[in-house]
C-alpha cells in the first residue's frame, strides 16, 4: 500500500485500510471508485489515506502498533476525557491500563529497527488520536533508552493523559478559530497544571505519569511553562513527552495546515535541540525513525518521481525506492537504492 493525498485520488486506486467514523466502518478496505468519495472524505477532515494501486503492490507499511490497538486506545481515551468533562472523578483506569499494557507489549516485541511513528488522523478527532500516538512515541523512545517495562507503562500513561487538563478548559477557547487573546492564551497554558491537579485525586495513576502531564510543555532552555524549568530540572519522562508531543503534532493534519512530512518534523526537532529539546534524547530518537516512511511519494534531484519501497537500516535519509515517472513524465517501474546512488537525493516529499 502507499500514501496519497485525498485530493489526488485516481480511478485505479483501492482503499488499503478501512476508514472509521465514530467507531463504525465508513469505507471498507478494498473499496474502489474511491475518487467518488473525495468530497465526503475531505469534509470529514481526511486529507491523506492509504491506497493500493499499480505502484504499491509490494510496499508494506510497518506500523509501530496494530490498528486495532490504536482504535481501542482512541475509544478509551475519548470515553475517559468525556467523563472528566462531565465532572466524574472516578476514572475507569482499568481500561486505560489495559490498552497501555497492549501498546507497551506490542512495541517491546516490535523488532523493526526503523519505526514509522506517524499516525494519520482526521482533523476532527485530533485530540484523541494525538493522545494515543504521543503515548506510542513515548513508549518507543523509552524502549530506545532501555527503560524497564514498568517505566514504559508509567511513561505511556503520562503520554496518553498529557493533555487531560484541556478537558477542563472552556470549549469556546479551545476550539476558537480566530487568534487567541493574551488572556485566552494564558487560560490554555493552564492545562498542564489543571491536568496534574485533577490526577492528584486519582491514586491509581503513578506520580511519574502525573509529572509527564505537569511538565510536557517545559523546554530545556527554561522557555516553557508552567514553571519555566531548565534542563535536568525537568523530569526525563517529561523531556521525552515534549519530543513526542511536538513530533506528533507536526506530522498530523490540522484544520489550518497540512501535516509536515516526517523528515521536516525531524529537522525541526534537530534544529531546536538544546533550545527546546534534550540533545541526548533527540540523539537516541531520530536515528531510529524512518524519515521517509514506506509508501511516501517523493521527487528526486534527477527530477524522477518515486515511491518509498523499503528502508536501509541506519540510513534514514536513503531508502530504497520504486521509480514511477521520469523527469519528462514517462511512466517507469524500476527500483533505485539511494544507498548505492549517493549522488541522488530526495528534494521534495509529495506525501
Ligand atoms: Fe499540552
Boltz pocket constraint, residues with backbone or C-beta under 6 A from the ligand:
constraints:
  - pocket:
      binder: B
      contacts: [[A, 162], [A, 163], [A, 191], [A, 216], [A, 217]]
      max_distance: 6.0
